[in-house]
Amino acid sequence: MRTILVPTDFSTNAETALHFAIILAKKLKAKLILTHVYQLPTAMLAAPQNVLADDIADIKIKAEHGIKALCMHIQHTEGIPYEYILDSGNTIEVLLRIIHEKAVVLIVMGTRGNNRLSSSIFGSTASQVMAKAHCPVLALPEGVRFDKGIKKMTYATDYRKNDIEAISKLTEIAAVFNSQINVLHISGDEIDAEDDVKLMSEFMTKVNKAVSYNNLSFQ
């Protein structure tokens, strides 16, 4: 069974990511892993554990209440298997460990702050996960809604060989929504129009040979 990882910081944006992950899990017959990595204040890290044991326990209890409330939301959907993981420590390290241990095939997570990945702690986390994870990451900006599905997806390419594998993986999600995938190349000044058309034609041929999806366009 496919496994989708959904990190959460209990923000509205993270709940939007969970909503989308639930839609995907239902259509892909996948399992969800909901994860929260809580942080201990720097002052706590420097103090003796026995002195701040109650404070640490309180942070953990609040985190557990938050993640269990989200689990109740998953339970109210139809037959989606799930589990939750609550941990403390370095967020990136914990997420990468879970990805490896649970054989995660997709991560769905939110970003915050004017749609810039690096403009907040959670945005920075999304950026680092995308750079280090060995599976696809869907990073959802604030304000995104999926009530009407996804009609078109754009894949930006520089005609690299590994783009073909990435497009193939993207078709698995596109097929869920019957979305069109538009493969887009933006030209620079270093190549003339005739050569660029030839490169796109050659790339289009390679993609169509390797990817069996009938709703692809090239631009």
C-alpha positions as CSV (number, residue, x, y, z in Angstrom):
1,M,0.0,0.0,0.0
2,R,1.2,3.5,-0.9
3,T,2.1,5.8,2.1
4,I,1.6,9.5,2.1
5,L,3.3,11.6,4.8
6,V,1.6,14.7,6.0
7,P,3.7,16.9,8.4
8,T,1.6,19.4,10.4
9,D,2.3,22.4,12.6
10,F,-1.5,22.7,13.3
11,S,-1.7,25.9,11.2
12,T,-4.6,26.5,8.8
13,N,-2.3,26.0,5.9
14,A,-1.2,22.6,7.3
15,E,-4.9,21.6,7.6
16,T,-5.4,22.5,4.0
17,A,-2.5,20.2,3.1
18,L,-4.2,17.4,5.2
19,H,-7.5,18.0,3.3
20,F,-5.8,17.6,0.0
21,A,-3.8,14.5,1.3
22,I,-7.1,12.9,2.3
23,I,-8.5,13.4,-1.2
24,L,-5.4,11.8,-2.7
25,A,-5.4,8.9,-0.2
26,K,-9.0,8.1,-1.0
27,K,-8.4,8.1,-4.7
28,L,-5.0,6.3,-4.6
29,K,-6.1,3.9,-1.8
30,A,-3.1,5.0,0.2
31,K,-2.3,5.2,3.9
32,L,-1.7,8.5,5.6
33,I,1.0,9.2,8.2
34,L,0.3,12.4,10.1
35,T,3.4,13.8,11.8
36,H,4.1,16.6,14.2
37,V,7.6,17.4,15.4
38,Y,7.5,19.6,18.5
39,Q,10.3,21.8,19.6
40,L,11.6,22.4,23.1
41,P,12.5,26.0,23.9
42,T,16.3,26.6,24.0
43,A,16.1,27.4,27.7
44,M,14.7,24.0,28.4
45,L,17.5,22.3,26.5
46,A,20.1,23.9,28.8
47,A,18.3,23.1,32.1
48,P,18.3,19.8,34.0
49,Q,15.6,17.4,32.8
50,N,14.2,16.8,36.2
51,V,13.7,20.5,36.8
52,L,11.6,21.0,33.6
53,A,10.0,17.6,33.4
54,D,6.5,19.0,34.0
55,D,7.0,21.7,31.3
56,I,8.3,19.2,28.8
57,A,5.4,16.9,29.5
58,D,2.9,19.8,29.1
59,I,4.4,20.6,25.6
60,K,4.1,16.9,24.6
61,I,0.5,16.6,25.9
62,K,-0.6,19.7,24.0
63,A,1.0,18.4,20.8
64,E,-0.7,15.0,21.3
65,H,-4.1,16.6,21.8
66,G,-3.6,18.6,18.6
67,I,-2.6,15.6,16.4
68,K,-5.3,13.4,17.8
69,A,-7.9,16.0,16.9
70,L,-6.7,15.9,13.3
71,C,-6.8,12.1,13.5
72,M,-10.5,12.3,14.4
73,H,-11.0,14.3,11.2
74,I,-9.4,11.5,9.2
75,Q,-11.6,8.9,10.9
76,H,-14.7,10.7,9.7
77,T,-13.7,10.0,6.1
78,E,-14.4,6.7,4.4
79,G,-11.9,4.0,5.2
80,I,-8.5,5.7,5.0
81,P,-5.9,3.8,7.0
82,Y,-3.7,6.1,9.0
83,E,-1.3,6.4,11.9
84,Y,0.3,9.4,13.6
85,I,3.8,10.0,14.7
86,L,4.7,12.5,17.4
87,D,8.3,13.3,18.0
88,S,10.7,16.0,19.2
89,G,14.0,17.1,17.8
90,N,15.3,18.4,14.5
91,T,12.3,18.6,12.2
92,I,14.2,17.8,9.0
93,E,16.0,14.8,10.5
94,V,12.8,13.4,12.0
95,L,10.9,13.7,8.7
96,L,13.8,12.1,6.6
97,R,13.9,9.2,9.1
98,I,10.2,8.6,8.8
99,I,10.4,8.8,5.0
100,H,13.0,6.0,5.1
101,E,11.5,3.8,7.8
102,K,7.9,4.0,6.4
103,A,8.8,3.8,2.7
104,V,6.9,7.1,2.0
105,V,6.1,7.6,-1.6
106,L,4.7,11.2,-1.4
107,I,4.9,14.1,1.1
108,V,2.0,16.7,1.2
109,M,2.8,19.7,3.3
110,G,1.9,23.4,3.6
111,T,4.0,26.5,3.2
112,R,3.3,29.9,4.7
113,G,4.2,33.6,4.2
114,N,3.3,35.2,0.9
115,N,3.8,31.9,-1.0
116,R,7.6,32.1,-0.3
117,L,9.1,28.8,0.9
118,S,11.8,30.5,2.9
119,S,9.7,33.2,4.6
120,S,8.7,31.3,7.7
121,I,9.9,28.4,9.8
122,F,7.4,26.0,8.2
123,G,8.2,27.4,4.8
124,S,11.9,26.8,5.4
125,T,11.1,23.2,6.4
126,A,9.2,22.6,3.2
127,S,12.1,24.0,1.2
128,Q,14.7,21.7,3.0
129,V,12.4,18.7,2.7
130,M,12.1,19.2,-1.1
131,A,15.9,19.4,-1.4
132,K,16.7,16.3,0.7
133,A,13.7,13.9,0.4
134,H,14.0,11.0,-2.0
135,C,10.3,11.1,-2.9
136,P,8.0,13.7,-4.4
137,V,6.9,16.7,-2.3
138,L,3.7,18.6,-2.8
139,A,4.2,22.0,-1.1
140,L,0.9,23.9,-0.9
141,P,0.9,27.7,-0.5
142,E,-1.6,29.6,1.6
143,G,-5.1,30.1,0.2
144,V,-5.1,27.0,-2.1
145,R,-8.5,25.3,-2.4
146,F,-9.2,21.9,-4.1
147,D,-13.0,21.8,-4.0
148,K,-13.1,21.6,-7.8
149,G,-10.0,19.4,-8.4
150,I,-7.1,20.3,-10.5
151,K,-7.7,21.0,-14.2
152,K,-4.1,21.7,-15.4
153,M,-0.6,21.1,-14.0
154,T,2.5,22.7,-15.4
155,Y,5.9,21.0,-15.5
156,A,8.8,23.3,-16.2
157,T,11.6,21.5,-18.1
158,D,15.2,22.2,-19.3
159,Y,15.0,18.9,-21.3
160,R,17.0,17.0,-18.7
161,K,16.9,13.2,-18.7
162,N,15.5,13.0,-15.2
163,D,12.6,15.3,-16.1
164,I,11.1,12.3,-17.9
165,E,11.0,10.2,-14.7
166,A,9.5,13.2,-12.8
167,I,6.8,13.7,-15.4
168,S,6.0,10.0,-15.2
169,K,5.5,10.4,-11.4
170,L,3.4,13.5,-11.9
171,T,1.0,11.6,-14.1
172,E,0.1,9.4,-11.2
173,I,-1.3,12.4,-9.4
174,A,-2.7,14.0,-12.6
175,A,-4.6,10.8,-13.4
176,V,-6.5,11.1,-10.1
177,F,-8.0,14.4,-11.2
178,N,-7.9,13.7,-15.0
179,S,-5.7,16.8,-15.2
180,Q,-3.9,18.1,-18.2
181,I,-0.1,18.3,-17.8
182,N,1.5,21.1,-19.8
183,V,5.2,20.5,-20.2
184,L,6.7,24.0,-20.4
185,H,10.2,25.2,-21.5
186,I,11.2,28.9,-21.1
187,S,13.9,29.8,-23.6
188,G,16.9,32.1,-22.9
189,D,18.7,34.3,-25.4
190,E,21.5,31.8,-25.9
191,I,19.5,29.7,-28.4
192,D,17.6,30.7,-31.5
193,A,13.9,29.8,-32.1
194,E,14.5,27.1,-34.7
195,D,16.9,25.1,-32.6
196,D,14.6,25.5,-29.6
197,V,11.7,24.1,-31.5
198,K,13.9,21.1,-32.5
199,L,14.9,20.5,-28.9
200,M,11.3,20.6,-27.7
201,S,10.3,18.2,-30.6
202,E,13.0,15.7,-29.6
203,F,12.1,15.9,-25.9
204,M,8.4,15.5,-26.7
205,T,9.1,12.3,-28.6
206,K,11.1,10.9,-25.7
207,V,8.4,11.8,-23.2
208,N,5.6,10.3,-25.2
209,K,7.6,7.0,-25.6
210,A,8.3,6.7,-21.9
211,V,5.1,8.1,-20.4
212,S,1.7,6.6,-21.1
213,Y,-0.6,9.5,-20.4
214,N,-2.9,10.8,-23.0
215,N,-3.4,14.3,-21.6
216,L,0.0,15.9,-22.2
217,S,0.7,19.2,-24.0
218,F,4.1,20.8,-24.8
219,Q,4.8,24.5,-24.9
